[in-house]
Amino acid sequence: MMKYSVFSLLKNTLSGHTKWQPAWREPEPRKEYDVIIVGGGGHGLSTAYYLAKEHGITNVAVLEQSWLGSGNIGRNTTIIRSNYMLPGNNPFYEWSMKLWEGLEQDFKFNAMVSQRRVLNLCHTDAQRDAFARRGNAMRIDGVDAELLDAHDVKAMYPFLDFNNARFPIKGGLLQRRGGTVRHDAVAWGYARGADMRGVDIIQNCEVKGIRIENGRVLGVDTSKGFIGCRKLGLATAGNSSETAAMAGLRLPIESHVLQAFVSEGLKPYIDGVVTFGAGHFYVSQSDKGGLVFGGDIDGYNSYARRGNLPMVEHVIEAGVAMIPALARVRVLRSWGGIMDMSMDGSPIIDKTSIEGLYLNAGWCYGGFKATPASGWCFAYTIAKNELHELNAAYRLDRFRRGYMIDEKGQGATPNLH
Ligand SMILES: Cc1cc2nc3c(=O)[nH]c(=O)nc-3n(C[C@H](O)[C@H](O)[C@H](O)COP(=O)(O)OP(=O)(O)OC[C@H]3O[C@@H](n4cnc5c(N)ncnc54)[C@H](O)[C@@H]3O)c2cc1C
């Protein structure tokens, strides 16, 4: 496998960039693996990477039904942050942020990690109080948080609509270490790092069934035939209900489509991530100049990767209420991804009642920022057959036991999370 360095860059420049090698192999599946991960998205690939790197487990295959990056890992609005409040979430997302901070050096790939800050706007006194509480909870856990007043926000982003009669901006909660990361490069970096350590990444290999005997996983039936394994991890995000159903599990998860939008290229305009607190709208500007933005999920259950026009209107209305100048910007493209919406808005990283079967699911809107910690914890759980303290709260049975991690306090209403 090709190593990247200043020397390889020089050598390839001299040969006209015709001799670069692929970043990972295209192996045929073996008959059997120690571990199979279903789903070659961010979470599946990072799990394989950390299984090999942290636990020395390299007889691993990642089975992806399509091409790497075709799922949500390549469809999200690229925002990372760790501004969570509840005990189960806060340490986990902060660990993810710490992994992001060292990721490019770790997997030796440029993922354009950009800690350009994330600002959540507040529009009422009650919302400001809630942000103060959240910021304090973050600081108690050692996470950076600053409460800004309207004056501070105006100095940062003078083009926001501060005098909107319905949604006046009262201030905001700022996390300076939050930001954006180039999403597909995250998949490529993890894939390359896992492959270098011996993991087989098998694209265009759909898992169609899970074989179980005497309460134990034996392997998977795939479009490339049966592949045996001792341990099987499901990391299929929007398709989690379907893959878990192959093992007879019914998950507390609904699938919904979430859309993302990119505008025409503009001169540098928004240097951080800004979110609208009176509705659901978040925006940043890509290095190419396009504004990258999104909002709520489409309210109906769906496995389609494109959304409907009423939600387009809803998202853009919120955007224009926050930044009136957006009304003059043209949208160039939009797409959708399938969200695995859990009933409390928090994820599941756990063992299951079937021996050798592990589950990683329920990422809702927020799984991209979790990619490093999710893979790290899932690898730990698969390798040791136990939960790490960072994912101890993400148990599947919390819905039965009543230990919900309801960060937004919205109850079992996925479209509100
Ligand atoms: C429009 C949009 C915007 C978002 N914005 C953000 C954001 O700004 N910040 C943030 O933190 N999160 C965001 N998210 C959420 C985030 O992208 C997801 O939570 C996260 O990517 C999910 O994990 P993943 O990368 O493993 O998923 P995926 O990339 O979807 O990986 C799952 C993979 O499983 C494969 N698969 C499914 N079934 C099978 C099968 N039977 N056999 C083999 N393979 C199978 C799929 O093809 C897919 O590649 C956003 C999502 C969308 C759609």
PDBQT file of the ligand as one rigid body, heavy atoms in Angstrom, charges set to zero:
ROOT
HETATM    1  C1  LIG A 501     -28.285  15.494   5.231  1.00  0.00    +0.000 C 
HETATM    2  C2  LIG A 501     -27.575  15.040   6.474  1.00  0.00    +0.000 A 
HETATM    3  C3  LIG A 501     -26.915  15.949   7.260  1.00  0.00    +0.000 A 
HETATM    4  C4  LIG A 501     -26.254  15.537   8.430  1.00  0.00    +0.000 A 
HETATM    5  N1  LIG A 501     -25.512  16.448   9.118  1.00  0.00    +0.000 NA
HETATM    6  C5  LIG A 501     -24.778  16.037  10.181  1.00  0.00    +0.000 A 
HETATM    7  C6  LIG A 501     -23.902  16.946  10.807  1.00  0.00    +0.000 A 
HETATM    8  O1  LIG A 501     -23.733  18.098  10.369  1.00  0.00    +0.000 OA
HETATM    9  N2  LIG A 501     -23.220  16.525  11.909  1.00  0.00    +0.000 N 
HETATM   10  C7  LIG A 501     -23.372  15.260  12.402  1.00  0.00    +0.000 A 
HETATM   11  O2  LIG A 501     -22.770  14.946  13.419  1.00  0.00    +0.000 OA
HETATM   12  N3  LIG A 501     -24.164  14.359  11.781  1.00  0.00    +0.000 NA
HETATM   13  C8  LIG A 501     -24.856  14.713  10.671  1.00  0.00    +0.000 A 
HETATM   14  N4  LIG A 501     -25.636  13.803  10.010  1.00  0.00    +0.000 N 
HETATM   15  C9  LIG A 501     -25.761  12.437  10.536  1.00  0.00    +0.000 C 
HETATM   16  C10 LIG A 501     -24.589  11.536  10.139  1.00  0.00    +0.000 C 
HETATM   17  O3  LIG A 501     -24.239  11.705   8.801  1.00  0.00    +0.000 OA
HETATM   18  C11 LIG A 501     -24.977  10.081  10.414  1.00  0.00    +0.000 C 
HETATM   19  O4  LIG A 501     -25.523   9.952  11.703  1.00  0.00    +0.000 OA
HETATM   20  C12 LIG A 501     -23.767   9.120  10.316  1.00  0.00    +0.000 C 
HETATM   21  O5  LIG A 501     -23.040   9.358   9.131  1.00  0.00    +0.000 OA
HETATM   22  C13 LIG A 501     -24.272   7.685  10.370  1.00  0.00    +0.000 C 
HETATM   23  O6  LIG A 501     -23.232   6.750  10.461  1.00  0.00    +0.000 OA
HETATM   24  P1  LIG A 501     -22.451   6.123   9.206  1.00  0.00    +0.000 P 
HETATM   25  O7  LIG A 501     -21.481   7.120   8.690  1.00  0.00    +0.000 OA
HETATM   26  O8  LIG A 501     -21.874   4.839   9.607  1.00  0.00    +0.000 OA
HETATM   27  O9  LIG A 501     -23.645   5.912   8.185  1.00  0.00    +0.000 OA
HETATM   28  P2  LIG A 501     -23.630   5.483   6.669  1.00  0.00    +0.000 P 
HETATM   29  O10 LIG A 501     -22.569   6.192   5.893  1.00  0.00    +0.000 OA
HETATM   30  O11 LIG A 501     -25.031   5.618   6.166  1.00  0.00    +0.000 OA
HETATM   31  O12 LIG A 501     -23.192   3.955   6.763  1.00  0.00    +0.000 OA
HETATM   32  C14 LIG A 501     -24.059   2.850   6.845  1.00  0.00    +0.000 C 
HETATM   33  C15 LIG A 501     -23.708   1.954   5.677  1.00  0.00    +0.000 C 
HETATM   34  O13 LIG A 501     -24.373   0.706   5.830  1.00  0.00    +0.000 OA
HETATM   35  C16 LIG A 501     -24.594   0.216   4.515  1.00  0.00    +0.000 C 
HETATM   36  N5  LIG A 501     -25.595  -0.844   4.587  1.00  0.00    +0.000 N 
HETATM   37  C17 LIG A 501     -26.900  -0.746   4.954  1.00  0.00    +0.000 A 
HETATM   38  N6  LIG A 501     -27.503  -1.939   4.887  1.00  0.00    +0.000 NA
HETATM   39  C18 LIG A 501     -26.555  -2.830   4.453  1.00  0.00    +0.000 A 
HETATM   40  C19 LIG A 501     -26.566  -4.211   4.172  1.00  0.00    +0.000 A 
HETATM   41  N7  LIG A 501     -27.685  -4.961   4.282  1.00  0.00    +0.000 N 
HETATM   42  N8  LIG A 501     -25.409  -4.794   3.732  1.00  0.00    +0.000 NA
HETATM   43  C20 LIG A 501     -24.265  -4.071   3.600  1.00  0.00    +0.000 A 
HETATM   44  N9  LIG A 501     -24.210  -2.742   3.844  1.00  0.00    +0.000 NA
HETATM   45  C21 LIG A 501     -25.339  -2.137   4.274  1.00  0.00    +0.000 A 
HETATM   46  C22 LIG A 501     -25.081   1.455   3.780  1.00  0.00    +0.000 C 
HETATM   47  O14 LIG A 501     -24.966   1.312   2.377  1.00  0.00    +0.000 OA
HETATM   48  C23 LIG A 501     -24.166   2.535   4.334  1.00  0.00    +0.000 C 
HETATM   49  O15 LIG A 501     -23.030   2.771   3.520  1.00  0.00    +0.000 OA
HETATM   50  C24 LIG A 501     -26.302  14.171   8.835  1.00  0.00    +0.000 A 
HETATM   51  C25 LIG A 501     -26.965  13.255   8.017  1.00  0.00    +0.000 A 
HETATM   52  C26 LIG A 501     -27.579  13.668   6.836  1.00  0.00    +0.000 A 
HETATM   53  C27 LIG A 501     -28.258  12.660   5.963  1.00  0.00    +0.000 C 
ENDROOT
TORSDOF 0
